[in-house]
Structure formats: C-alpha cells, structure tokens
Amino acid sequence: MNDILYGLGWVLKGIELLIVLFWLHKFSTMRWKLFFGQKKDLSSVHHHELYSCFLAAFSVLVFHLIGSEVDQFTLSLTMDKVDQIKLFYTCGIIVQFSFAMILVCLHLVRGCTFSPTARICMYTTLVYISLLGMQLIARGYYDYHALSSMYRMGGWMCNLMVVTALCTYPIRCLKGYFREKYAMA
C-alpha cells in the first residue's frame, strides 16, 4: 500500500508541476495583473474564474510547500512521542486553517467571486481539518491508532480532489485553444 501511495505522490507532483507551468505561461502574458489587477479587470464571469483559479492554485502551491516543511520540522524534533503527535496535528490544523483564511482574504482583496475550483479547495480543506482534528484527539489524547488508515486515505482523497479541481481550468483553456487553432486551419 505504501508503494502505491508513494507512486501516486510522484504522479500528483508531476501534475502539480504541469499546473504551475500553465500558470507561469499565463503569468508571462498577463504580468502582474493576476496579483494586482484593478476591479475594472473583472469584466466577465470568465475573468472572475481566471483570477479565482489563479489565487487558488497559488495558495495551494504555497501552502503545500509550507505544510510539508512544517510536517518535516515537527517530525524531526526530539521530544516525547505523544507530545510530538499533538504538535504535529495541531500544526497541520493551523496550516490548513491559515490556507483557508488566506484564500478567503485574497478573494476579498481581489474582489472576485469564488470559482468552483476555489470552492472545492475550501471544502476539501475543511474535510482535511476535520481529519487532522480526529487524529489529534484519537492519537494525541486517547492513544488510539486504529484510525490511521482512514486518515491516510482521506488525506489522499482530499489531495486528489484538489489537484483534479486545479486541473479543470487549465484543461478547459487548452481545449479552447486547440479548438480555436484547428478551427482556423
């Protein structure tokens, strides 16, 4: 099972790399408008979705990196195992909550509506926070480790759903680009 999850992890990292490359291409054409555009730039639903998907992808990327570094740091600490378990899951909850708040704040500052992609990121974050809380209580306070497989699979499902949601906008844009390109030919 661990070999499958390890391989799936590399597949997800490859897909995340492709998503980042798509947004870097978009960034090269739109420059800083993606970050600091004005309210007049949001003239259509398509623009709202563009900016919202960018904010979601950017936030997921940043907090994926932050979360993995915080996880590695808390696991490397030398302390009592139960206290380390409590710290690990508490830090995970804090990082995920920070992600949710940053995503909401970025949308408020930018003035765009939540796209379906951003909503899926928020919903899966809430589910993942619940899973982390469940593990904190079960493993940290009751020393009950039987829910670990459910936590692991739930975490993977949340990651798969987020990556799938982040893929939808780039795939639709590429599909429209190729449809337009071949219609002209």
BELWOBEL-V840498 format. One record per backbone hydrogen bond with DSSP energy under -1.0 kcal/mol. CO is the residue of the C=O (numbers start at 0). NH is the residue of the N-H. If there is no record, write none. Layout:
CO,NH + CO,NH
This chain:
0,4 + 1,5 + 2,6 + 3,7 + 4,8 + 5,9 + 6,10 + 7,11 + 8,12 + 9,13 + 10,14 + 11,15 + 12,16 + 13,17 + 14,18 + 15,19 + 16,20 + 17,21 + 18,22 + 19,23 + 20,24 + 21,25 + 22,26 + 23,27 + 24,28 + 25,29 + 26,30 + 29,32 + 31,35 + 32,36 + 37,40 + 38,41 + 40,42 + 43,47 + 44,48 + 45,49 + 46,50 + 47,51 + 48,52 + 49,53 + 50,54 + 51,55 + 52,56 + 53,57 + 54,58 + 55,59 + 56,60 + 57,61 + 58,62 + 59,63 + 60,64 + 61,65 + 62,66 + 63,67 + 64,68 + 65,69 + 66,70 + 67,71 + 68,72 + 69,73 + 70,74 + 71,75 + 79,83 + 80,84 + 81,85 + 82,86 + 83,87 + 84,88 + 85,89 + 86,90 + 87,91 + 88,92 + 89,93 + 90,94 + 91,95 + 92,96 + 93,97 + 94,98 + 95,99 + 96,100 + 97,101 + 98,102 + 99,103 + 100,104 + 101,105 + 102,106 + 103,107 + 104,108 + 105,109 + 106,110 + 106,111 + 114,118 + 115,119 + 116,120 + 117,121 + 118,122 + 119,123 + 120,124 + 121,125 + 122,126 + 123,127 + 124,128 + 125,129 + 126,130 + 127,131 + 128,132 + 129,133 + 130,134 + 131,135 + 132,136 + 133,137 + 134,138 + 135,139 + 136,140 + 136,141 + 137,143 + 144,147 + 146,150 + 147,151 + 148,152 + 149,153 + 150,154 + 151,155 + 152,156 + 153,157 + 154,158 + 155,159 + 156,160 + 157,161 + 158,162 + 159,163 + 160,164 + 161,165 + 162,166 + 166,170 + 167,171 + 168,172 + 169,173 + 170,174 + 171,175 + 172,176 + 173,177 + 174,178 + 175,179 + 176,180 + 177,181 + 178,182 + 179,183
